[in-house]
Amino acid sequence: MDIDTSQPWGLAIDFAGRATLPEAGHTIYVNVSDTSFNSVIAPDSITGTYAPVDITAQFTESGTGGAVLRGLGRVTVPPIGTAPVVPDQTAIQRAVAAALADFAANVTAHAALCARWTSTGDGGSGGGFGGGPGGTDDPVDPPVDSGSGLSTAPDSAL
């Protein structure tokens, strides 16, 4: 991501702290917001300090078989002393990099999960998600052994 040095946060954001940018073939949504619950930006009445500012970058990509993976990056810029947060032109860049890294990790984890749950193709003892014989594509409704009424899904899917 290229930093726009003419912008305080390194990227043009709208009045609500939002921006959209293309990066590494993805459309990434950025949000810059303070973490206070107050609608007025002012020091906390108890601590006397301003709230930190959170920068989030996130995106989702859809794949085959209804798979949806996301990338999420978050950077927090704390106030220094009792002064308000000073914009950091590299914060959005770091959040975007974290979102891309998170997406890459999720792709790797999804591929490993798919490899683990691939059906054996032995005509009925598929075992798990994957849509093959004995499997199901729906982790919310795991397969049930009709003879005993017990679920054959892993405990984490129940």
N, C-alpha and C positions, 0 to 999 in steps of 0.2 A: 504494500500500500504506500502510495506517495503521500507525504505530508504537505498540506497546503499551508505554508508559513504565514499567509495573510489571515488565516482563521485562528481564533484563540485555542480551539481544541484540535487543530490540524485538519479539520474537515468541516465543511459547511453543514450546520445543523439547523433544523427549523425551530420555531418558537417553543415547541414542546420537547426539544432536546433529541429529536429523531433525525436519522439520516439513512440513506440506502446507498450502497456502493457495490460495484462488481469487483470481485477479487478471486483469482485462481479458478475462474469458471463458475463461481457461485454468486448469487445475489445475497449480500449480507446486510442485515438490518441492525442498526446501531441505535442505542438509546443512552443518553447522558442525563442522569437525574440525581438530585441530592437524596440522602437517605432519611431525611426528617419526615415527620408526620405533619408538619406545619405547612400551610399554604404560603406563608411569608418566610422568605429566607432571612433568618435572624439567629443570633446565638441562642443556644439552649438556656433556659432560665435557671437550670440547676448547675450545669457545668461551666456555663459561660463560653462554650466553644461552638463553632459552627459544625454542622453535620458533614460527614464525608460525602464525596460524589462518587456514584457508581457508574461505570461505563460497561454496558453489555453489548456484545456482538453475537448474533445468532442467525442461523439459517437451517433449512431442512432441504433434503433432496429425496425424491421418491425413486424407488427402484422396482425391479420385477417382483411379482408375487405380492404386491401391496406393502413391501418393505419401505419404511420411511426412517431415514437416519438424520440426526441433527448434529450441529456443531455449536457449542456455546462457550464463549469466553467472557470473563468478567475481570475488570480491573477496578480497584478502589483507590481514589485519590484522597488522602486525609488532609485536613486543614493543618496548617503550621501555627502552633500557638493558639492565640485567640482570634486570628485573622480568618477571613473566609478562604475557601479553597481557591488556589490559583490554577487556572487552566494549564493542563499538561499536554503539549502537542503530540507527545508520543503515546498517551494513554489509549486512544482509539486504535492506534497501530498495534499496540500490545494486545488489546482485547481481540482484534481481528486475527492476529497470529495465534492466540490461544483457541479461538473458535475453529480455525483451520486444523490445528493440532488435535483438538477434541474430536472433530469429524473424522480425521484419519484414524484415531484410536477406536472410534465407534465402528468404522468400516472393518478394521481388523478383528474386533470383537464379534461383529456380526458374521463375518466369514468363518471364524472359528466355531461359532454357535451353529451355523448352518452345516458345517462339516461334521460336527458332533451329532447332530440330530438327523442326519440323512438316513432315509429308510434303508433297511437291509435288503429289501426286495424278495424276501423269502415267503411271500404270500400271506402275511398276516401278523407277523410279530415285529412289525416295523419299529415300534418303540419311539415314540416322541413326535415332535413336530416335524413337518417336512412334506406332508401331503402324499407320501408314498403309501404302499400297503401297510395297514396297521397304524399309520400315523394320522395326524390331523394338522390342518393349517391354523386351527383356532385354539390358542393357548388358554382362552377364557373357558372353553368347554372341552376339557381333556377327555380322552377316550376312557370308557368304563368297561370293565370285564363283566359281561352280562350274566355270567354264571354266579359270581359271588357278590356283585354289586359294589366291589371295591375299585377305586380309581387306579389306573395304571400309569398315571402321570406322576412326575416328581413332586415331592411335597411343596416345592417353591411355586408350582403352578396352581396350587389349590387356594 
